[in-house]
Amino acid sequence: MPHTLGVIYIHLIFSTKDRVPCLEASLRPRLFAYLATLVRDQGCECPRAGGVADHVHLAVRLSRTISVATLVEDVKVASSKWIKAQAPELSNFAWQPGYGVFSVGPSDLKALLAYIDKQEEHHLRKTFEEEFRMFLAKYDITFDEQYLWK
């Protein structure tokens, strides 16, 4: 076959260091737009970026030429620098090491986009930790609690 074809959608989640709620509401729209741009700069598509004060969610159509690890590293490094430049009080900003990544079928993409759009509402009832544990259970991922939040 002369062409390499495929579609891989992922749901990417990562938090601020120690889950400090420092992503103010006024910053988030610009941050989400910047995150989407960084993803597109890596040759991927980002139909949605969203989140709340202590973490972000990205819906990504992964390019066939980049690994998830490379994409996440590049996005986190560049966005961290960008956030630090936005206000003096953010000069020590950092993302938490690690991330969660979950596969999404094309038929579930619409539901993922709606989920990301409703993050503010969703987190009135559920913490980031509860949400993340829910995804780990849904995808049957085994984890050791003592290493989950470091």
C-alpha positions as CSV (number, residue, x, y, z in Angstrom):
1,M,0.0,0.0,0.0
2,P,1.7,3.3,-1.1
3,H,0.0,5.5,1.6
4,T,0.0,5.4,5.3
5,L,-3.5,6.3,6.5
6,G,-5.2,6.3,9.9
7,V,-7.1,8.2,12.5
8,I,-6.2,8.2,16.2
9,Y,-8.1,10.5,18.6
10,I,-6.8,11.0,22.1
11,H,-8.1,12.7,25.2
12,L,-5.1,14.3,26.9
13,I,-5.3,15.5,30.5
14,F,-2.6,17.2,32.6
15,S,-2.6,19.4,35.7
16,T,-0.7,22.3,37.2
17,K,2.1,21.4,39.6
18,D,0.6,20.2,42.9
19,R,-2.8,21.0,41.3
20,V,-2.4,24.7,42.3
21,P,-5.5,26.5,40.9
22,C,-3.5,29.2,39.2
23,L,-5.1,29.2,35.7
24,E,-7.4,32.2,36.2
25,A,-10.6,32.4,34.2
26,S,-9.4,35.5,32.4
27,L,-6.3,33.6,31.2
28,R,-8.0,30.4,30.2
29,P,-9.4,31.3,26.8
30,R,-6.0,32.5,25.6
31,L,-4.3,29.5,27.1
32,F,-6.7,27.1,25.4
33,A,-6.2,28.8,22.1
34,Y,-2.4,28.7,22.5
35,L,-2.5,25.0,23.5
36,A,-4.5,24.2,20.4
37,T,-2.0,26.1,18.3
38,L,0.9,24.3,19.8
39,V,-0.8,20.9,19.0
40,R,-1.5,22.1,15.4
41,D,2.2,23.2,15.1
42,Q,3.1,19.6,15.7
43,G,1.0,18.4,12.7
44,C,-1.9,17.2,14.8
45,E,-5.5,18.6,15.0
46,C,-7.0,20.0,18.2
47,P,-10.7,20.3,17.9
48,R,-11.0,21.3,21.6
49,A,-8.9,22.5,24.5
50,G,-10.5,23.4,27.8
51,G,-10.3,22.9,31.5
52,V,-10.4,24.7,34.8
53,A,-8.0,26.5,37.2
54,D,-5.9,23.4,38.0
55,H,-5.9,21.3,34.9
56,V,-6.5,21.1,31.1
57,H,-8.2,18.7,28.7
58,L,-7.3,18.4,25.0
59,A,-9.0,16.5,22.3
60,V,-6.4,15.7,19.7
61,R,-6.3,13.9,16.4
62,L,-2.8,12.5,16.5
63,S,-0.6,12.8,13.5
64,R,0.9,9.6,12.3
65,T,4.4,11.1,12.6
66,I,4.6,12.1,16.2
67,S,4.4,10.1,19.5
68,V,2.1,11.1,22.3
69,A,5.2,11.6,24.6
70,T,6.8,14.0,22.2
71,L,3.6,15.9,21.6
72,V,3.0,16.3,25.3
73,E,6.5,17.3,26.1
74,D,6.6,20.0,23.4
75,V,3.2,21.4,24.4
76,K,3.9,21.5,28.1
77,V,7.3,23.1,27.7
78,A,6.1,25.8,25.3
79,S,2.9,26.5,27.2
80,S,4.7,26.7,30.5
81,K,7.0,29.4,29.1
82,W,4.0,31.2,27.7
83,I,2.1,31.1,31.0
84,K,5.1,32.5,32.9
85,A,5.3,35.5,30.6
86,Q,1.6,36.4,31.1
87,A,1.9,37.8,34.6
88,P,4.5,38.3,37.3
89,E,2.6,36.1,39.8
90,L,2.9,33.2,37.3
91,S,6.7,33.4,37.0
92,N,7.1,30.1,38.9
93,F,4.4,28.2,37.0
94,A,4.9,24.6,36.2
95,W,2.8,21.7,34.9
96,Q,2.7,18.5,37.0
97,P,5.0,15.8,35.7
98,G,3.1,13.2,33.8
99,Y,-0.3,13.2,32.1
100,G,-3.2,11.0,31.3
101,V,-4.0,9.9,27.8
102,F,-7.0,8.0,26.7
103,S,-8.0,6.6,23.3
104,V,-11.3,7.9,21.8
105,G,-13.1,6.4,18.9
106,P,-14.3,8.7,16.1
107,S,-17.9,8.0,17.1
108,D,-17.2,9.2,20.6
109,L,-15.5,12.4,19.6
110,K,-18.7,14.5,19.9
111,A,-19.2,13.4,23.5
112,L,-15.6,14.2,24.3
113,L,-15.9,17.7,22.9
114,A,-19.1,18.3,25.0
115,Y,-17.4,16.9,28.1
116,I,-14.5,19.4,27.7
117,D,-16.9,22.2,27.1
118,K,-18.7,21.5,30.4
119,Q,-15.6,21.4,32.6
120,E,-16.6,24.4,34.7
121,E,-20.0,22.8,35.5
122,H,-18.5,19.4,35.9
123,H,-16.0,20.5,38.5
124,L,-18.7,22.1,40.7
125,R,-19.4,18.5,41.8
126,K,-16.2,16.6,41.3
127,T,-12.5,17.3,42.0
128,F,-9.7,16.7,39.5
129,E,-8.6,13.7,41.5
130,E,-12.0,12.1,41.4
131,E,-12.3,12.8,37.7
132,F,-8.9,11.4,36.9
133,R,-9.6,8.2,39.0
134,M,-12.9,7.9,37.1
135,F,-10.9,7.8,33.8
136,L,-8.4,5.3,35.1
137,A,-11.3,3.0,36.2
138,K,-13.2,3.5,32.9
139,Y,-10.1,2.5,30.9
140,D,-9.1,-0.3,33.4
141,I,-5.7,1.2,34.2
142,T,-4.0,-0.1,37.2
143,F,-2.2,2.4,39.3
144,D,-0.5,2.9,42.7
145,E,-2.1,5.7,44.6
146,Q,1.2,6.7,46.2
147,Y,2.7,7.6,42.8
148,L,-0.4,9.0,41.2
149,W,-0.2,12.6,42.4
150,K,3.6,13.2,42.6
